Amino acid sequence: MSSKNEISLCVARAMERYFADLDGEAVTGVYEMVLRQVEIPLLTAVMQQTGNNQTQAAEMLGMTRNTLRRKLIEHGLL
């Protein structure tokens, strides 16, 4: 199984547990919640992988360095 598939399965399982825990309770904003929960560990891992080189990290993530920097600041990672 590829790493991409593992990440998808991990998210799918987490979402199944999340909805099961809600026990039918109404919820909104799931998309934004999931993105915020995934973005922080993603940014942290990529920054570690690149030795905190923002230019390399931005390239790896497919975003501009300015966007990466904004996200790092927004999440308190910088």
PyMOL Python script that loads the backbone (N, CA, C, O; Angstrom):
from pymol import cmd

cmd.read_pdbstr("""\
ATOM      1  N   MET A   1       0.860  -1.188   0.000  1.00  0.00           N
ATOM      2  CA  MET A   1       0.000   0.000   0.000  1.00  0.00           C
ATOM      3  C   MET A   1       0.895   1.237   0.000  1.00  0.00           C
ATOM      4  O   MET A   1       1.868   1.305   0.751  1.00  0.00           O
ATOM      5  N   SER A   2       0.569   2.194  -0.829  1.00  0.00           N
ATOM      6  CA  SER A   2       1.371   3.414  -0.901  1.00  0.00           C
ATOM      7  C   SER A   2       1.062   4.331   0.271  1.00  0.00           C
ATOM      8  O   SER A   2       0.015   4.222   0.910  1.00  0.00           O
ATOM      9  N   SER A   3       1.992   5.235   0.538  1.00  0.00           N
ATOM     10  CA  SER A   3       1.808   6.199   1.628  1.00  0.00           C
ATOM     11  C   SER A   3       0.580   7.072   1.395  1.00  0.00           C
ATOM     12  O   SER A   3      -0.109   7.449   2.343  1.00  0.00           O
ATOM     13  N   LYS A   4       0.308   7.394   0.125  1.00  0.00           N
ATOM     14  CA  LYS A   4      -0.871   8.207  -0.193  1.00  0.00           C
ATOM     15  C   LYS A   4      -2.134   7.482   0.243  1.00  0.00           C
ATOM     16  O   LYS A   4      -3.032   8.087   0.828  1.00  0.00           O
ATOM     17  N   ASN A   5      -2.202   6.193  -0.039  1.00  0.00           N
ATOM     18  CA  ASN A   5      -3.377   5.421   0.362  1.00  0.00           C
ATOM     19  C   ASN A   5      -3.481   5.333   1.881  1.00  0.00           C
ATOM     20  O   ASN A   5      -4.582   5.379   2.430  1.00  0.00           O
ATOM     21  N   GLU A   6      -2.342   5.207   2.564  1.00  0.00           N
ATOM     22  CA  GLU A   6      -2.347   5.131   4.021  1.00  0.00           C
ATOM     23  C   GLU A   6      -2.907   6.416   4.626  1.00  0.00           C
ATOM     24  O   GLU A   6      -3.678   6.371   5.584  1.00  0.00           O
ATOM     25  N   ILE A   7      -2.520   7.554   4.066  1.00  0.00           N
ATOM     26  CA  ILE A   7      -3.015   8.846   4.565  1.00  0.00           C
ATOM     27  C   ILE A   7      -4.527   8.927   4.353  1.00  0.00           C
ATOM     28  O   ILE A   7      -5.257   9.349   5.249  1.00  0.00           O
ATOM     29  N   SER A   8      -4.996   8.526   3.180  1.00  0.00           N
ATOM     30  CA  SER A   8      -6.435   8.539   2.898  1.00  0.00           C
ATOM     31  C   SER A   8      -7.197   7.649   3.862  1.00  0.00           C
ATOM     32  O   SER A   8      -8.235   8.042   4.394  1.00  0.00           O
ATOM     33  N   LEU A   9      -6.682   6.450   4.086  1.00  0.00           N
ATOM     34  CA  LEU A   9      -7.348   5.525   5.001  1.00  0.00           C
ATOM     35  C   LEU A   9      -7.363   6.062   6.424  1.00  0.00           C
ATOM     36  O   LEU A   9      -8.351   5.900   7.140  1.00  0.00           O
ATOM     37  N   CYS A  10      -6.289   6.692   6.831  1.00  0.00           N
ATOM     38  CA  CYS A  10      -6.213   7.281   8.173  1.00  0.00           C
ATOM     39  C   CYS A  10      -7.285   8.356   8.341  1.00  0.00           C
ATOM     40  O   CYS A  10      -7.986   8.389   9.353  1.00  0.00           O
ATOM     41  N   VAL A  11      -7.407   9.224   7.356  1.00  0.00           N
ATOM     42  CA  VAL A  11      -8.419  10.285   7.416  1.00  0.00           C
ATOM     43  C   VAL A  11      -9.817   9.677   7.396  1.00  0.00           C
ATOM     44  O   VAL A  11     -10.690  10.105   8.151  1.00  0.00           O
ATOM     45  N   ALA A  12     -10.033   8.693   6.546  1.00  0.00           N
ATOM     46  CA  ALA A  12     -11.354   8.055   6.457  1.00  0.00           C
ATOM     47  C   ALA A  12     -11.738   7.420   7.792  1.00  0.00           C
ATOM     48  O   ALA A  12     -12.872   7.572   8.247  1.00  0.00           O
ATOM     49  N   ARG A  13     -10.807   6.713   8.418  1.00  0.00           N
ATOM     50  CA  ARG A  13     -11.097   6.090   9.718  1.00  0.00           C
ATOM     51  C   ARG A  13     -11.380   7.142  10.787  1.00  0.00           C
ATOM     52  O   ARG A  13     -12.297   6.987  11.593  1.00  0.00           O
ATOM     53  N   ALA A  14     -10.594   8.202  10.787  1.00  0.00           N
ATOM     54  CA  ALA A  14     -10.798   9.267  11.767  1.00  0.00           C
ATOM     55  C   ALA A  14     -12.169   9.908  11.588  1.00  0.00           C
ATOM     56  O   ALA A  14     -12.838  10.228  12.571  1.00  0.00           O
ATOM     57  N   MET A  15     -12.592  10.100  10.333  1.00  0.00           N
ATOM     58  CA  MET A  15     -13.898  10.696  10.079  1.00  0.00           C
ATOM     59  C   MET A  15     -15.020   9.753  10.511  1.00  0.00           C
ATOM     60  O   MET A  15     -16.032  10.199  11.051  1.00  0.00           O
ATOM     61  N   GLU A  16     -14.848   8.469  10.277  1.00  0.00           N
ATOM     62  CA  GLU A  16     -15.850   7.494  10.726  1.00  0.00           C
ATOM     63  C   GLU A  16     -16.016   7.561  12.241  1.00  0.00           C
ATOM     64  O   GLU A  16     -17.138   7.570  12.748  1.00  0.00           O
ATOM     65  N   ARG A  17     -14.895   7.608  12.963  1.00  0.00           N
ATOM     66  CA  ARG A  17     -14.953   7.700  14.432  1.00  0.00           C
ATOM     67  C   ARG A  17     -15.586   9.021  14.874  1.00  0.00           C
ATOM     68  O   ARG A  17     -16.379   9.060  15.814  1.00  0.00           O
ATOM     69  N   TYR A  18     -15.220  10.096  14.178  1.00  0.00           N
ATOM     70  CA  TYR A  18     -15.759  11.415  14.508  1.00  0.00           C
ATOM     71  C   TYR A  18     -17.284  11.415  14.404  1.00  0.00           C
ATOM     72  O   TYR A  18     -17.975  11.858  15.321  1.00  0.00           O
ATOM     73  N   PHE A  19     -17.806  10.912  13.274  1.00  0.00           N
ATOM     74  CA  PHE A  19     -19.257  10.894  13.085  1.00  0.00           C
ATOM     75  C   PHE A  19     -19.938   9.920  14.037  1.00  0.00           C
ATOM     76  O   PHE A  19     -21.048  10.180  14.501  1.00  0.00           O
ATOM     77  N   ALA A  20     -19.291   8.814  14.328  1.00  0.00           N
ATOM     78  CA  ALA A  20     -19.856   7.855  15.291  1.00  0.00           C
ATOM     79  C   ALA A  20     -19.949   8.485  16.674  1.00  0.00           C
ATOM     80  O   ALA A  20     -20.938   8.294  17.382  1.00  0.00           O
ATOM     81  N   ASP A  21     -18.926   9.231  17.057  1.00  0.00           N
ATOM     82  CA  ASP A  21     -18.916   9.895  18.368  1.00  0.00           C
ATOM     83  C   ASP A  21     -19.989  10.969  18.471  1.00  0.00           C
ATOM     84  O   ASP A  21     -20.474  11.263  19.563  1.00  0.00           O
ATOM     85  N   LEU A  22     -20.362  11.556  17.336  1.00  0.00           N
ATOM     86  CA  LEU A  22     -21.406  12.583  17.343  1.00  0.00           C
ATOM     87  C   LEU A  22     -22.766  11.984  17.677  1.00  0.00           C
ATOM     88  O   LEU A  22     -23.651  12.672  18.185  1.00  0.00           O
ATOM     89  N   ASP A  23     -22.920  10.709  17.388  1.00  0.00           N
ATOM     90  CA  ASP A  23     -24.164  10.000  17.696  1.00  0.00           C
ATOM     91  C   ASP A  23     -25.386  10.730  17.138  1.00  0.00           C
ATOM     92  O   ASP A  23     -26.393  10.894  17.827  1.00  0.00           O
ATOM     93  N   GLY A  24     -25.281  11.168  15.870  1.00  0.00           N
ATOM     94  CA  GLY A  24     -26.406  11.802  15.202  1.00  0.00           C
ATOM     95  C   GLY A  24     -26.557  13.291  15.459  1.00  0.00           C
ATOM     96  O   GLY A  24     -27.432  13.930  14.875  1.00  0.00           O
ATOM     97  N   GLU A  25     -25.717  13.861  16.326  1.00  0.00           N
ATOM     98  CA  GLU A  25     -25.783  15.303  16.610  1.00  0.00           C
ATOM     99  C   GLU A  25     -25.403  16.089  15.352  1.00  0.00           C
ATOM    100  O   GLU A  25     -24.493  15.697  14.622  1.00  0.00           O
ATOM    101  N   ALA A  26     -26.099  17.193  15.106  1.00  0.00           N
ATOM    102  CA  ALA A  26     -25.827  18.027  13.935  1.00  0.00           C
ATOM    103  C   ALA A  26     -24.450  18.677  14.064  1.00  0.00           C
ATOM    104  O   ALA A  26     -24.012  19.030  15.158  1.00  0.00           O
ATOM    105  N   VAL A  27     -23.795  18.824  12.945  1.00  0.00           N
ATOM    106  CA  VAL A  27     -22.467  19.433  12.924  1.00  0.00           C
ATOM    107  C   VAL A  27     -22.322  20.273  11.663  1.00  0.00           C
ATOM    108  O   VAL A  27     -22.909  19.955  10.628  1.00  0.00           O
ATOM    109  N   THR A  28     -21.542  21.340  11.748  1.00  0.00           N
ATOM    110  CA  THR A  28     -21.237  22.176  10.588  1.00  0.00           C
ATOM    111  C   THR A  28     -19.743  22.472  10.587  1.00  0.00           C
ATOM    112  O   THR A  28     -19.068  22.305  11.603  1.00  0.00           O
ATOM    113  N   GLY A  29     -19.239  22.906   9.458  1.00  0.00           N
ATOM    114  CA  GLY A  29     -17.838  23.317   9.364  1.00  0.00           C
ATOM    115  C   GLY A  29     -16.836  22.172   9.372  1.00  0.00           C
ATOM    116  O   GLY A  29     -15.680  22.363   9.748  1.00  0.00           O
ATOM    117  N   VAL A  30     -17.266  20.989   8.962  1.00  0.00           N
ATOM    118  CA  VAL A  30     -16.387  19.824   8.997  1.00  0.00           C
ATOM    119  C   VAL A  30     -15.180  20.012   8.075  1.00  0.00           C
ATOM    120  O   VAL A  30     -14.059  19.657   8.441  1.00  0.00           O
ATOM    121  N   TYR A  31     -15.400  20.555   6.909  1.00  0.00           N
ATOM    122  CA  TYR A  31     -14.309  20.744   5.942  1.00  0.00           C
ATOM    123  C   TYR A  31     -13.191  21.587   6.545  1.00  0.00           C
ATOM    124  O   TYR A  31     -12.027  21.188   6.520  1.00  0.00           O
ATOM    125  N   GLU A  32     -13.536  22.728   7.074  1.00  0.00           N
ATOM    126  CA  GLU A  32     -12.539  23.628   7.668  1.00  0.00           C
ATOM    127  C   GLU A  32     -11.861  22.977   8.875  1.00  0.00           C
ATOM    128  O   GLU A  32     -10.651  23.118   9.052  1.00  0.00           O
ATOM    129  N   MET A  33     -12.619  22.275   9.696  1.00  0.00           N
ATOM    130  CA  MET A  33     -12.064  21.606  10.867  1.00  0.00           C
ATOM    131  C   MET A  33     -11.015  20.578  10.450  1.00  0.00           C
ATOM    132  O   MET A  33      -9.929  20.528  11.027  1.00  0.00           O
ATOM    133  N   VAL A  34     -11.334  19.763   9.456  1.00  0.00           N
ATOM    134  CA  VAL A  34     -10.401  18.729   9.011  1.00  0.00           C
ATOM    135  C   VAL A  34      -9.148  19.369   8.421  1.00  0.00           C
ATOM    136  O   VAL A  34      -8.035  18.933   8.718  1.00  0.00           O
ATOM    137  N   LEU A  35      -9.311  20.383   7.600  1.00  0.00           N
ATOM    138  CA  LEU A  35      -8.148  21.039   7.010  1.00  0.00           C
ATOM    139  C   LEU A  35      -7.229  21.611   8.085  1.00  0.00           C
ATOM    140  O   LEU A  35      -6.010  21.472   7.992  1.00  0.00           O
ATOM    141  N   ARG A  36      -7.794  22.247   9.092  1.00  0.00           N
ATOM    142  CA  ARG A  36      -6.975  22.814  10.165  1.00  0.00           C
ATOM    143  C   ARG A  36      -6.267  21.713  10.948  1.00  0.00           C
ATOM    144  O   ARG A  36      -5.108  21.876  11.332  1.00  0.00           O
ATOM    145  N   GLN A  37      -6.941  20.606  11.187  1.00  0.00           N
ATOM    146  CA  GLN A  37      -6.343  19.508  11.943  1.00  0.00           C
ATOM    147  C   GLN A  37      -5.229  18.819  11.162  1.00  0.00           C
ATOM    148  O   GLN A  37      -4.266  18.339  11.759  1.00  0.00           O
ATOM    149  N   VAL A  38      -5.346  18.765   9.852  1.00  0.00           N
ATOM    150  CA  VAL A  38      -4.344  18.103   9.020  1.00  0.00           C
ATOM    151  C   VAL A  38      -3.194  19.052   8.688  1.00  0.00           C
ATOM    152  O   VAL A  38      -2.048  18.617   8.573  1.00  0.00           O
ATOM    153  N   GLU A  39      -3.486  20.324   8.535  1.00  0.00           N
ATOM    154  CA  GLU A  39      -2.486  21.289   8.085  1.00  0.00           C
ATOM    155  C   GLU A  39      -1.332  21.445   9.076  1.00  0.00           C
ATOM    156  O   GLU A  39      -0.178  21.531   8.657  1.00  0.00           O
ATOM    157  N   ILE A  40      -1.611  21.482  10.353  1.00  0.00           N
ATOM    158  CA  ILE A  40      -0.551  21.699  11.337  1.00  0.00           C
ATOM    159  C   ILE A  40       0.472  20.561  11.326  1.00  0.00           C
ATOM    160  O   ILE A  40       1.666  20.834  11.210  1.00  0.00           O
ATOM    161  N   PRO A  41       0.051  19.287  11.442  1.00  0.00           N
ATOM    162  CA  PRO A  41       1.064  18.232  11.388  1.00  0.00           C
ATOM    163  C   PRO A  41       1.752  18.137  10.028  1.00  0.00           C
ATOM    164  O   PRO A  41       2.921  17.760   9.953  1.00  0.00           O
ATOM    165  N   LEU A  42       1.035  18.474   8.952  1.00  0.00           N
ATOM    166  CA  LEU A  42       1.639  18.478   7.625  1.00  0.00           C
ATOM    167  C   LEU A  42       2.759  19.507   7.551  1.00  0.00           C
ATOM    168  O   LEU A  42       3.872  19.196   7.127  1.00  0.00           O
ATOM    169  N   LEU A  43       2.460  20.729   7.965  1.00  0.00           N
ATOM    170  CA  LEU A  43       3.476  21.781   7.938  1.00  0.00           C
ATOM    171  C   LEU A  43       4.657  21.432   8.836  1.00  0.00           C
ATOM    172  O   LEU A  43       5.810  21.651   8.463  1.00  0.00           O
ATOM    173  N   THR A  44       4.375  20.896  10.006  1.00  0.00           N
ATOM    174  CA  THR A  44       5.432  20.523  10.948  1.00  0.00           C
ATOM    175  C   THR A  44       6.338  19.459  10.339  1.00  0.00           C
ATOM    176  O   THR A  44       7.562  19.572  10.407  1.00  0.00           O
ATOM    177  N   ALA A  45       5.746  18.433   9.749  1.00  0.00           N
ATOM    178  CA  ALA A  45       6.531  17.348   9.161  1.00  0.00           C
ATOM    179  C   ALA A  45       7.389  17.831   7.994  1.00  0.00           C
ATOM    180  O   ALA A  45       8.554  17.452   7.874  1.00  0.00           O
ATOM    181  N   VAL A  46       6.808  18.670   7.138  1.00  0.00           N
ATOM    182  CA  VAL A  46       7.557  19.161   5.982  1.00  0.00           C
ATOM    183  C   VAL A  46       8.687  20.088   6.435  1.00  0.00           C
ATOM    184  O   VAL A  46       9.785  20.042   5.880  1.00  0.00           O
ATOM    185  N   MET A  47       8.430  20.907   7.416  1.00  0.00           N
ATOM    186  CA  MET A  47       9.489  21.786   7.918  1.00  0.00           C
ATOM    187  C   MET A  47      10.622  20.964   8.531  1.00  0.00           C
ATOM    188  O   MET A  47      11.793  21.289   8.334  1.00  0.00           O
ATOM    189  N   GLN A  48      10.293  19.919   9.260  1.00  0.00           N
ATOM    190  CA  GLN A  48      11.327  19.042   9.822  1.00  0.00           C
ATOM    191  C   GLN A  48      12.107  18.350   8.705  1.00  0.00           C
ATOM    192  O   GLN A  48      13.333  18.253   8.759  1.00  0.00           O
ATOM    193  N   GLN A  49      11.389  17.874   7.704  1.00  0.00           N
ATOM    194  CA  GLN A  49      12.021  17.161   6.586  1.00  0.00           C
ATOM    195  C   GLN A  49      13.005  18.049   5.841  1.00  0.00           C
ATOM    196  O   GLN A  49      14.028  17.570   5.354  1.00  0.00           O
ATOM    197  N   THR A  50      12.703  19.340   5.750  1.00  0.00           N
ATOM    198  CA  THR A  50      13.563  20.267   5.003  1.00  0.00           C
ATOM    199  C   THR A  50      14.538  21.012   5.902  1.00  0.00           C
ATOM    200  O   THR A  50      15.212  21.937   5.448  1.00  0.00           O
ATOM    201  N   GLY A  51      14.624  20.624   7.169  1.00  0.00           N
ATOM    202  CA  GLY A  51      15.532  21.322   8.088  1.00  0.00           C
ATOM    203  C   GLY A  51      15.134  22.765   8.291  1.00  0.00           C
ATOM    204  O   GLY A  51      15.992  23.634   8.446  1.00  0.00           O
ATOM    205  N   ASN A  52      13.816  23.031   8.291  1.00  0.00           N
ATOM    206  CA  ASN A  52      13.240  24.367   8.459  1.00  0.00           C
ATOM    207  C   ASN A  52      13.588  25.337   7.331  1.00  0.00           C
ATOM    208  O   ASN A  52      13.557  26.553   7.521  1.00  0.00           O
ATOM    209  N   ASN A  53      13.914  24.802   6.172  1.00  0.00           N
ATOM    210  CA  ASN A  53      14.180  25.635   5.002  1.00  0.00           C
ATOM    211  C   ASN A  53      12.839  25.957   4.353  1.00  0.00           C
ATOM    212  O   ASN A  53      12.220  25.099   3.724  1.00  0.00           O
ATOM    213  N   GLN A  54      12.397  27.199   4.512  1.00  0.00           N
ATOM    214  CA  GLN A  54      11.072  27.593   4.036  1.00  0.00           C
ATOM    215  C   GLN A  54      10.946  27.523   2.517  1.00  0.00           C
ATOM    216  O   GLN A  54       9.881  27.187   2.000  1.00  0.00           O
ATOM    217  N   THR A  55      12.012  27.833   1.807  1.00  0.00           N
ATOM    218  CA  THR A  55      11.972  27.785   0.347  1.00  0.00           C
ATOM    219  C   THR A  55      11.766  26.353  -0.128  1.00  0.00           C
ATOM    220  O   THR A  55      10.926  26.099  -0.991  1.00  0.00           O
ATOM    221  N   GLN A  56      12.534  25.414   0.433  1.00  0.00           N
ATOM    222  CA  GLN A  56      12.381  24.004   0.068  1.00  0.00           C
ATOM    223  C   GLN A  56      11.021  23.471   0.495  1.00  0.00           C
ATOM    224  O   GLN A  56      10.381  22.728  -0.249  1.00  0.00           O
ATOM    225  N   ALA A  57      10.577  23.846   1.693  1.00  0.00           N
ATOM    226  CA  ALA A  57       9.283  23.381   2.198  1.00  0.00           C
ATOM    227  C   ALA A  57       8.148  23.886   1.304  1.00  0.00           C
ATOM    228  O   ALA A  57       7.239  23.127   0.967  1.00  0.00           O
ATOM    229  N   ALA A  58       8.198  25.143   0.926  1.00  0.00           N
ATOM    230  CA  ALA A  58       7.161  25.713   0.061  1.00  0.00           C
ATOM    231  C   ALA A  58       7.129  24.981  -1.274  1.00  0.00           C
ATOM    232  O   ALA A  58       6.054  24.688  -1.797  1.00  0.00           O
ATOM    233  N   GLU A  59       8.292  24.687  -1.821  1.00  0.00           N
ATOM    234  CA  GLU A  59       8.355  23.964  -3.094  1.00  0.00           C
ATOM    235  C   GLU A  59       7.769  22.565  -2.929  1.00  0.00           C
ATOM    236  O   GLU A  59       7.005  22.104  -3.777  1.00  0.00           O
ATOM    237  N   MET A  60       8.125  21.892  -1.839  1.00  0.00           N
ATOM    238  CA  MET A  60       7.620  20.549  -1.585  1.00  0.00           C
ATOM    239  C   MET A  60       6.097  20.557  -1.458  1.00  0.00           C
ATOM    240  O   MET A  60       5.427  19.636  -1.925  1.00  0.00           O
ATOM    241  N   LEU A  61       5.556  21.596  -0.828  1.00  0.00           N
ATOM    242  CA  LEU A  61       4.117  21.708  -0.607  1.00  0.00           C
ATOM    243  C   LEU A  61       3.363  22.242  -1.821  1.00  0.00           C
ATOM    244  O   LEU A  61       2.138  22.143  -1.888  1.00  0.00           O
ATOM    245  N   GLY A  62       4.093  22.807  -2.780  1.00  0.00           N
ATOM    246  CA  GLY A  62       3.439  23.355  -3.969  1.00  0.00           C
ATOM    247  C   GLY A  62       2.775  24.692  -3.709  1.00  0.00           C
ATOM    248  O   GLY A  62       1.713  24.990  -4.255  1.00  0.00           O
ATOM    249  N   MET A  63       3.420  25.500  -2.862  1.00  0.00           N
ATOM    250  CA  MET A  63       2.890  26.841  -2.564  1.00  0.00           C
ATOM    251  C   MET A  63       4.039  27.828  -2.563  1.00  0.00           C
ATOM    252  O   MET A  63       5.206  27.436  -2.571  1.00  0.00           O
ATOM    253  N   THR A  64       3.709  29.107  -2.552  1.00  0.00           N
ATOM    254  CA  THR A  64       4.769  30.112  -2.493  1.00  0.00           C
ATOM    255  C   THR A  64       5.331  30.184  -1.076  1.00  0.00           C
ATOM    256  O   THR A  64       4.683  29.785  -0.108  1.00  0.00           O
ATOM    257  N   ARG A  65       6.538  30.698  -0.982  1.00  0.00           N
ATOM    258  CA  ARG A  65       7.172  30.853   0.322  1.00  0.00           C
ATOM    259  C   ARG A  65       6.360  31.803   1.202  1.00  0.00           C
ATOM    260  O   ARG A  65       6.243  31.585   2.408  1.00  0.00           O
ATOM    261  N   ASN A  66       5.805  32.847   0.610  1.00  0.00           N
ATOM    262  CA  ASN A  66       4.986  33.795   1.372  1.00  0.00           C
ATOM    263  C   ASN A  66       3.739  33.121   1.945  1.00  0.00           C
ATOM    264  O   ASN A  66       3.364  33.381   3.088  1.00  0.00           O
ATOM    265  N   THR A  67       3.097  32.258   1.158  1.00  0.00           N
ATOM    266  CA  THR A  67       1.922  31.529   1.649  1.00  0.00           C
ATOM    267  C   THR A  67       2.314  30.600   2.785  1.00  0.00           C
ATOM    268  O   THR A  67       1.623  30.527   3.801  1.00  0.00           O
ATOM    269  N   LEU A  68       3.426  29.887   2.614  1.00  0.00           N
ATOM    270  CA  LEU A  68       3.902  29.004   3.678  1.00  0.00           C
ATOM    271  C   LEU A  68       4.177  29.799   4.942  1.00  0.00           C
ATOM    272  O   LEU A  68       3.755  29.407   6.030  1.00  0.00           O
ATOM    273  N   ARG A  69       4.872  30.899   4.806  1.00  0.00           N
ATOM    274  CA  ARG A  69       5.208  31.726   5.974  1.00  0.00           C
ATOM    275  C   ARG A  69       3.940  32.205   6.690  1.00  0.00           C
ATOM    276  O   ARG A  69       3.874  32.196   7.919  1.00  0.00           O
ATOM    277  N   ARG A  70       2.943  32.621   5.917  1.00  0.00           N
ATOM    278  CA  ARG A  70       1.675  33.075   6.499  1.00  0.00           C
ATOM    279  C   ARG A  70       1.009  31.945   7.281  1.00  0.00           C
ATOM    280  O   ARG A  70       0.500  32.159   8.382  1.00  0.00           O
ATOM    281  N   LYS A  71       1.017  30.754   6.714  1.00  0.00           N
ATOM    282  CA  LYS A  71       0.408  29.607   7.381  1.00  0.00           C
ATOM    283  C   LYS A  71       1.185  29.224   8.640  1.00  0.00           C
ATOM    284  O   LYS A  71       0.574  28.877   9.652  1.00  0.00           O
ATOM    285  N   LEU A  72       2.494  29.278   8.601  1.00  0.00           N
ATOM    286  CA  LEU A  72       3.316  28.963   9.768  1.00  0.00           C
ATOM    287  C   LEU A  72       3.022  29.951  10.902  1.00  0.00           C
ATOM    288  O   LEU A  72       2.898  29.556  12.061  1.00  0.00           O
ATOM    289  N   ILE A  73       2.915  31.214  10.562  1.00  0.00           N
ATOM    290  CA  ILE A  73       2.603  32.242  11.563  1.00  0.00           C
ATOM    291  C   ILE A  73       1.190  32.034  12.105  1.00  0.00           C
ATOM    292  O   ILE A  73       0.964  32.082  13.314  1.00  0.00           O
ATOM    293  N   GLU A  74       0.248  31.802  11.197  1.00  0.00           N
ATOM    294  CA  GLU A  74      -1.168  31.594  11.574  1.00  0.00           C
ATOM    295  C   GLU A  74      -1.328  30.450  12.586  1.00  0.00           C
ATOM    296  O   GLU A  74      -2.167  30.517  13.484  1.00  0.00           O
ATOM    297  N   HIS A  75      -0.527  29.422  12.427  1.00  0.00           N
ATOM    298  CA  HIS A  75      -0.625  28.243  13.307  1.00  0.00           C
ATOM    299  C   HIS A  75       0.357  28.292  14.473  1.00  0.00           C
ATOM    300  O   HIS A  75       0.463  27.333  15.238  1.00  0.00           O
ATOM    301  N   GLY A  76       1.077  29.406  14.611  1.00  0.00           N
ATOM    302  CA  GLY A  76       2.026  29.540  15.715  1.00  0.00           C
ATOM    303  C   GLY A  76       3.236  28.628  15.563  1.00  0.00           C
ATOM    304  O   GLY A  76       3.838  28.228  16.560  1.00  0.00           O
ATOM    305  N   LEU A  77       3.595  28.301  14.343  1.00  0.00           N
ATOM    306  CA  LEU A  77       4.727  27.415  14.097  1.00  0.00           C
ATOM    307  C   LEU A  77       6.001  28.181  13.758  1.00  0.00           C
ATOM    308  O   LEU A  77       7.045  27.581  13.503  1.00  0.00           O
ATOM    309  N   LEU A  78       5.910  29.490  13.759  1.00  0.00           N
ATOM    310  CA  LEU A  78       7.072  30.322  13.417  1.00  0.00           C
ATOM    311  C   LEU A  78       7.230  31.400  14.455  1.00  0.00           C
ATOM    312  O   LEU A  78       8.148  32.215  14.363  1.00  0.00           O
TER     313      LEU A  78
END
""", "prot")
cmd.dss("prot")
cmd.show_as("cartoon", "prot")
cmd.util.cbc("prot")
cmd.orient("prot")
